[in-house]
Amino acid sequence: KGSSLDYDREVQSVCPYCGVGCQLSFKIKDDKIAWVDGIDGPANENRLCVKGRFGFDYVRHPHRLTKPLIRRPDAPDKGLNVDPANPWTHFREATWDEALDAAAAGLAKLRGFFGGKAVAGFGSAKCSNEEAYLFQKLIRTGFGHNNVDHCTRLCHASSVAALMENVGSGAVTATFNEIENADCAIVIGCNPTENHPVAATYFKQFAKRGGKLIVMDPRAQALKRHASHMLQFRPGTDVAMLNAIMHVIVEEKLYDRNYVQGFTEGFFQLRDHLKDYAPEKMAPICGIEADVLRDVARTFANAKAGMIFWGMGISQHIHGTDNSRCLISLALLCGHVGRPGSGLHPLRGQNNVQGASDAGLIPMVLPDYQSVKEEGARELFRSIWQMEVNPEPGLTVVEIIDAIYRGEIKGMYILGENPAMSDPDVEHARKALAHLDHLVVQDIFLTETANFADVILPASAWPEKTGTVTNTNRQVQMGRKALNPPGDAREDWWIVVQMAKRLGLDWKYTHPSEVFKEMKMGMQSLRNISWGRLEEEGAVTYPSLSPEDPGQAVVFGDGFPRPGGRAKFTPARVTPPAEVPDQKFPMILTTGRQLEHWHTGSMTRRATVLDWAEPEANASLHPKTLRKLGVEPGEMIRIETRRGAIDIMARADRAVAEDMVFVPFAYVEAAANTLTNPQLDPYGKIPEFKFSACRVRKTGED
Ligand code: SF4
């Protein structure tokens, strides 16, 4: 950290990485970010992790897109074949007018010829709320349908489906900071020290104060050292384990009878359903001893205030919605919702995945999760937009890729997403992108997805834009522009507005604050939150009950936004993974993130410190498994599934079970999603990233 002489100015904003939403201060010198400090935001209280502190020089990386690009007529066939440092055999530079005209004309031509449904859009959780709102509005009104989605489909769509169904709201019921008022917390299917590091510091403090921290995950993790219970259960057996815990709570009458009677419905169906799930019967399935399951049940049920945190280990399964239903039922049974120190908290992944979802970047709902099927919701947005809203839910991320193969979708506008890295069975997704008649990509780097583009529009990195974002805590926060974008790159909201005008929409926005004002007209969640307030206060939690109220950390203390004000128990049955290990593919592949690398790596792999700390693709296996395979740590292994194979460096890791292999998905040279299974959860339509059958051998050996 330098002295005050070491920078010219400072700008307060929000971290662009994970959903914790740490507030920070950019220290700017010579028009570059010299360093970053944490400031006193509601979610981080001055803390930052390694990404927030050291992950910012990607902003001035030489690979930044600084000019609009148009594919050359004589370019090689579309494929993953463009050198980001030298794209000139594939693309030529263009002026903004030329590129926007070409981008919009290509989409308009498809709309004219095949109808608006022939075009789909992927927006981004890395953009601001205003940009997400504009993007979904552009697809809905410019093309007359709802084929617009974003990466929430790949992370917490199943959690949101279960929360909407059973609680009536897709957001968390309590901030993670509420853990300071809890005396027991379950952390399941997530690895916060790697993926939500600042939230993890609150969890560790909670344990240090004597709180009971129950960690449940098929992989061990650093939080284990702070846990009162560590349940390393068999992958994919969440429903069996959680039902067994609830069985004990019902059998031993540990549930909160008054709460269940006063605030819930469906208890008797759940009680009858749970009879089949005695811990002694479920123990061999989930790999956790019956005594331990009973002890966990008693510990959580007897707590005065308990919270449940979960991540993609819960959501990314074909039974992801069932997993979340179990967690919701568990909290409701014990009355651990709506009170201080109690609540349900799916830890959101990207810095604005909550906000982008709230803003309507979802094919079945308008802003604030208002169903496109509801006449009242359509009427509301018809009156704001002066355009009709299609009542038919649109296609989701994986469904859009499949619709390209069927010839139903022929053009796409992709803003800030990277499906050529992030989609399951990624070769299938890449072939689909290559198949499109017209692809417009708007991004800050020539990403793997931009390799397939016809027109590339150079956008702004987060420190180069002004806008609001909403973190996992429902805290709407103000991001302030610290730098100008390089070259001719422009802010995303401006580019979307230019595209809309060329697609025939009469848009007159001149600043993101005008977009925020329009959002408030259709979004009750933003009541009492104004742009001016956010500029002044930096953050307001929704719901905010008055212009002075900083917002409600805990919600639903006096009932739920469901019929009769009651939450619902939805029993869940055990469903096996879509693909179970067999003789040919005897091991289990699971994928995820690492502390230093963020999602598909387009930013963090271009951040010097982060890339230095974790420079190479690696797969984690138990040392015993490596010995059995005759592989030393550091040697290359080949991992194969029914969809493809990758060669990757082996790393010894006792946290991984002996029949498992963990692969992070940030590395294009060993793309984990070459291997993953695109089978979907039927409710949340989320792919089963967390479980594929695989086989592993030393590279070069038959
Ligand atoms: Fe950024 Fe998340 Fe780290 Fe906070 S915890 S600094 S939001 S990556």
Residues whose N, C-alpha, C, O or C-beta is under 5 A from the ligand:
A	BS01	SF4	C15 Y17 C18 V20 G21 C22 L48 C49 K51 G52 H196 P197 V198
